[in-house]
Amino acid sequence: MKTPVGSHVVDTRTGRLGIVMGHEGPYLQLRPYGGGKEWDVAPDAVRYATPAERLSAETAYADARSRGEVP
């Protein structure tokens, strides 16, 4: 799947939601919602995140921010 930069996807190997930051060789580069260290994943190991998964990630990030756990 040719996944556009900025897409919200789920790494099916780990279940982590990430945002596509770019393409490097045969891999997609994903960054966690809200920032963090990027990781590489094969394009056939991702699927688009559902609206519920995106909302869950946004809520978890907002909660962590309110507790001062992220900048």
C-alpha positions as a LaTeX table, in Angstrom:
\begin{tabular}{lrrr}
\hline
Residue & $x$ (\AA) & $y$ (\AA) & $z$ (\AA) \\
\hline
Met1 & 0.00 & 0.00 & 0.00 \\
Lys2 & 1.39 & 3.43 & $-0.94$ \\
Thr3 & 0.67 & 5.31 & 2.27 \\
Pro4 & 0.77 & 9.12 & 2.11 \\
Val5 & 2.86 & 11.14 & 4.56 \\
Gly6 & 0.63 & 12.30 & 7.42 \\
Ser7 & $-1.58$ & 9.20 & 7.41 \\
His8 & $-2.48$ & 7.62 & 10.73 \\
Val9 & $-1.70$ & 3.91 & 10.60 \\
Val10 & $-1.39$ & 0.94 & 12.94 \\
Asp11 & 1.74 & $-1.20$ & 12.94 \\
Thr12 & 0.12 & $-4.64$ & 12.85 \\
Arg13 & 3.23 & $-6.28$ & 14.34 \\
Thr14 & 3.01 & $-4.28$ & 17.57 \\
Gly15 & $-0.45$ & $-2.67$ & 17.58 \\
Arg16 & 1.12 & 0.81 & 17.91 \\
Leu17 & $-0.53$ & 3.75 & 16.18 \\
Gly18 & 1.84 & 5.99 & 14.25 \\
Ile19 & 1.84 & 8.86 & 11.81 \\
Val20 & 3.64 & 8.30 & 8.51 \\
Met21 & 6.59 & 10.71 & 8.44 \\
Gly22 & 8.23 & 9.47 & 5.26 \\
His23 & 9.45 & 6.61 & 3.15 \\
Glu24 & 13.01 & 5.30 & 3.42 \\
Gly25 & 13.92 & 2.55 & 0.99 \\
Pro26 & 11.29 & $-0.17$ & 1.27 \\
Tyr27 & 10.08 & 1.02 & 4.69 \\
Leu28 & 7.65 & 3.54 & 6.11 \\
Gln29 & 8.90 & 5.77 & 8.91 \\
Leu30 & 6.30 & 6.14 & 11.66 \\
Arg31 & 6.25 & 8.48 & 14.65 \\
Pro32 & 3.97 & 8.01 & 17.66 \\
Tyr33 & 1.03 & 10.40 & 17.99 \\
Gly34 & 2.27 & 13.42 & 19.96 \\
Gly35 & 5.90 & 12.87 & 19.00 \\
Gly36 & 8.66 & 10.54 & 19.98 \\
Lys37 & 11.19 & 8.28 & 18.35 \\
Glu38 & 10.41 & 7.16 & 14.82 \\
Trp39 & 10.47 & 3.52 & 13.84 \\
Asp40 & 10.56 & 1.71 & 10.51 \\
Val41 & 7.96 & $-0.76$ & 9.34 \\
Ala42 & 7.33 & $-2.65$ & 6.11 \\
Pro43 & 4.37 & $-1.25$ & 4.17 \\
Asp44 & 2.61 & $-4.63$ & 4.24 \\
Ala45 & 2.66 & $-4.56$ & 8.07 \\
Val46 & 0.43 & $-1.48$ & 8.43 \\
Arg47 & $-3.24$ & $-0.67$ & 8.10 \\
Tyr48 & $-5.08$ & 2.62 & 8.31 \\
Ala49 & $-6.17$ & 3.52 & 11.85 \\
Thr50 & $-9.88$ & 3.59 & 12.55 \\
Pro51 & $-11.50$ & 6.80 & 13.82 \\
Ala52 & $-11.84$ & 5.17 & 17.25 \\
Glu53 & $-8.12$ & 4.32 & 17.34 \\
Arg54 & $-7.20$ & 7.89 & 16.37 \\
Leu55 & $-9.50$ & 9.29 & 19.08 \\
Ser56 & $-8.00$ & 6.94 & 21.66 \\
Ala57 & $-4.46$ & 8.08 & 20.78 \\
Glu58 & $-5.48$ & 11.75 & 20.91 \\
Thr59 & $-7.15$ & 11.25 & 24.30 \\
Ala60 & $-4.16$ & 9.38 & 25.75 \\
Tyr61 & $-1.84$ & 12.17 & 24.59 \\
Ala62 & $-4.10$ & 14.90 & 26.04 \\
Asp63 & $-4.30$ & 13.04 & 29.35 \\
Ala64 & $-0.51$ & 12.63 & 29.51 \\
Arg65 & $-0.06$ & 16.34 & 28.73 \\
Ser66 & $-2.47$ & 17.35 & 31.49 \\
Arg67 & $-0.41$ & 15.29 & 33.93 \\
Gly68 & 2.79 & 17.00 & 32.75 \\
Glu69 & 4.23 & 13.80 & 31.32 \\
Val70 & 4.89 & 15.26 & 27.86 \\
Pro71 & 5.89 & 18.77 & 26.79 \\
\hline
\end{tabular}
